[in-house]
Amino acid sequence: MPYFFSLLVYSTLHRTKKQIFMKSLKKIIALFVFIAILISCSNSNNSSNDNCATVCEYTIASGETAGTAAASIEGSYELTMSFADAASPYPNGTKAKFTLIDNVLTVEVEGEACITIKNPKLTTANSTEIQFRDTCRDKISYDVSMTQSGDLNEINISSTETGKWLGQFNDQ
């Protein structure tokens, strides 16, 4: 009888340890799942500015004035190329997504790698247009134009090497 009793106690203790282990394991798994969800959600909230491999930081030259994008035009815009010049790298109808946040422009033209451009310059004094100049890869200036009421008007593109106007991205 003492053997049976010790076997019963051992069996009960062993089962209890196993149950405790399983409950602890479930809690640990739930914690890992929660952390994984938290990490994935925080990563998906990054702006598209963080997703481009190419970052071009323009250096403001002597005699140029740094530009500042108005907070009213910050955001993402799906625009279409219109009025493309024969020399334009983008034909009419080309779609692009432009994201402007904290004075940084990310350009995502369909079918091409995106680029992030920093340090815009003011086009001319008292202008509502600032230039994000890609002097690193494509040699294109993206000239972000704002309406007098503070909305995005259009984004003109020109060559950073020749200054030639190449076309306009707009929502029309």
C-alpha positions as CSV (number, residue, x, y, z in Angstrom):
1,M,0.0,0.0,0.0
2,P,2.8,2.5,0.7
3,Y,4.1,1.9,-2.8
4,F,0.7,2.6,-4.3
5,F,0.4,5.8,-2.2
6,S,3.8,7.1,-3.2
7,L,3.1,6.2,-6.9
8,L,-0.2,8.2,-6.6
9,V,1.6,11.2,-5.0
10,Y,4.4,11.1,-7.6
11,S,1.8,10.8,-10.4
12,T,-0.2,13.8,-9.0
13,L,3.0,15.9,-8.6
14,H,4.3,14.9,-12.0
15,R,0.9,15.8,-13.6
16,T,0.8,19.1,-11.7
17,K,4.4,20.0,-12.9
18,K,3.4,19.1,-16.4
19,Q,0.3,21.3,-16.2
20,I,2.3,24.1,-14.8
21,F,4.8,23.7,-17.5
22,M,2.1,23.8,-20.2
23,K,0.4,26.9,-18.8
24,S,3.8,28.6,-18.6
25,L,4.6,27.6,-22.2
26,K,1.2,29.0,-23.3
27,K,2.0,32.3,-21.6
28,I,5.4,32.4,-23.2
29,I,4.0,31.7,-26.6
30,A,1.3,34.3,-26.2
31,L,4.0,36.8,-25.1
32,F,6.1,36.1,-28.2
33,V,3.0,36.4,-30.5
34,F,2.2,39.8,-28.9
35,I,5.7,41.1,-29.3
36,A,5.8,39.9,-33.0
37,I,2.5,41.7,-33.7
38,L,3.8,44.8,-31.9
39,I,7.0,44.8,-33.9
40,S,5.3,44.2,-37.2
41,C,2.7,47.0,-36.6
42,S,5.4,49.5,-35.6
43,N,7.4,48.6,-38.8
44,S,4.4,49.0,-41.1
45,N,3.8,52.5,-39.8
46,N,7.1,53.8,-41.3
47,S,6.7,56.3,-44.0
48,S,7.8,55.4,-47.5
49,N,10.8,57.7,-46.9
50,D,12.3,54.8,-44.9
51,N,11.8,52.2,-47.6
52,C,14.0,53.6,-50.5
53,A,17.5,52.3,-50.8
54,T,18.6,55.4,-52.7
55,V,18.8,58.6,-50.6
56,C,20.1,61.8,-52.3
57,E,21.0,64.7,-50.0
58,Y,21.3,67.9,-52.1
59,T,23.9,70.4,-50.9
60,I,22.7,74.0,-51.0
61,A,25.1,76.0,-53.1
62,S,26.4,79.4,-52.4
63,G,23.8,81.9,-53.4
64,E,20.9,79.4,-53.1
65,T,18.3,79.5,-50.4
66,A,17.1,76.4,-48.6
67,G,13.5,75.7,-49.2
68,T,10.9,74.6,-46.7
69,A,7.8,72.7,-47.8
70,A,4.6,74.0,-46.2
71,A,3.0,71.7,-43.7
72,S,-0.3,72.0,-45.7
73,I,1.2,70.0,-48.6
74,E,2.7,67.2,-46.5
75,G,1.3,63.8,-47.4
76,S,1.2,61.3,-50.2
77,Y,0.0,62.0,-53.8
78,E,-0.7,59.8,-56.7
79,L,0.1,61.9,-59.8
80,T,0.3,61.4,-63.5
81,M,2.8,62.8,-66.0
82,S,1.3,65.4,-68.3
83,F,2.8,67.7,-70.9
84,A,5.9,65.5,-71.2
85,D,8.7,67.0,-73.3
86,A,10.3,64.9,-76.0
87,A,13.4,64.7,-73.7
88,S,11.4,63.6,-70.7
89,P,12.4,60.2,-69.2
90,Y,8.6,59.7,-68.4
91,P,6.0,59.7,-71.2
92,N,2.5,61.1,-70.7
93,G,0.4,58.9,-68.5
94,T,3.3,57.7,-66.3
95,K,2.0,57.3,-62.8
96,A,4.1,58.2,-59.7
97,K,3.6,58.4,-56.0
98,F,5.1,61.4,-54.2
99,T,5.4,61.4,-50.4
100,L,6.4,64.7,-48.8
101,I,7.1,64.5,-45.0
102,D,9.4,66.7,-42.9
103,N,10.9,68.5,-45.9
104,V,11.9,65.1,-47.5
105,L,10.5,63.9,-50.8
106,T,10.2,60.3,-51.8
107,V,9.5,59.6,-55.5
108,E,8.1,56.3,-56.6
109,V,7.7,56.2,-60.4
110,E,6.0,53.1,-61.7
111,G,8.5,50.6,-63.0
112,E,11.5,52.3,-61.4
113,A,13.3,52.1,-58.1
114,C,12.2,54.8,-55.7
115,I,14.5,57.7,-54.5
116,T,14.3,59.9,-51.4
117,I,15.6,63.4,-51.8
118,K,16.5,65.7,-48.9
119,N,17.4,69.4,-48.6
120,P,15.2,71.3,-51.0
121,K,16.0,74.7,-52.3
122,L,13.7,77.6,-52.9
123,T,13.1,78.2,-56.6
124,T,13.0,81.9,-56.5
125,A,12.5,84.5,-53.7
126,N,8.8,84.7,-52.6
127,S,8.0,81.6,-54.6
128,T,5.5,78.9,-53.7
129,E,7.8,76.3,-55.4
130,I,10.7,74.4,-53.9
131,Q,13.1,72.1,-55.8
132,F,14.1,68.6,-54.6
133,R,17.2,68.1,-56.7
134,D,18.3,64.5,-57.5
135,T,21.9,65.1,-58.3
136,C,22.8,61.6,-57.3
137,R,21.1,59.2,-59.7
138,D,18.6,60.5,-62.3
139,K,19.7,64.1,-62.5
140,I,16.1,65.4,-62.2
141,S,14.8,68.3,-60.2
142,Y,11.3,67.7,-58.8
143,D,9.8,71.2,-58.4
144,V,7.0,71.0,-55.9
145,S,4.5,73.8,-56.6
146,M,1.9,75.0,-54.1
147,T,-1.3,77.0,-54.9
148,Q,-1.8,80.3,-53.2
149,S,-4.4,78.6,-51.0
150,G,-1.8,76.2,-49.7
151,D,-2.6,73.0,-51.6
152,L,-0.3,71.0,-53.8
153,N,-0.5,72.4,-57.4
154,E,1.8,70.2,-59.4
155,I,5.3,68.7,-59.5
156,N,7.3,69.9,-62.5
157,I,10.4,68.1,-63.5
158,S,13.5,69.5,-65.1
159,S,17.1,68.4,-65.8
160,T,19.6,69.3,-63.0
161,E,22.3,69.4,-65.6
162,T,20.8,71.6,-68.3
163,G,17.8,73.2,-66.5
164,K,15.5,72.0,-69.4
165,W,11.8,71.6,-68.4
166,L,10.8,68.0,-68.9
167,G,7.2,67.7,-67.9
168,Q,4.7,67.9,-65.1
169,F,3.1,65.4,-62.7
170,N,-0.4,66.4,-61.7
171,D,-3.7,64.9,-60.7
172,Q,-5.6,65.8,-63.9
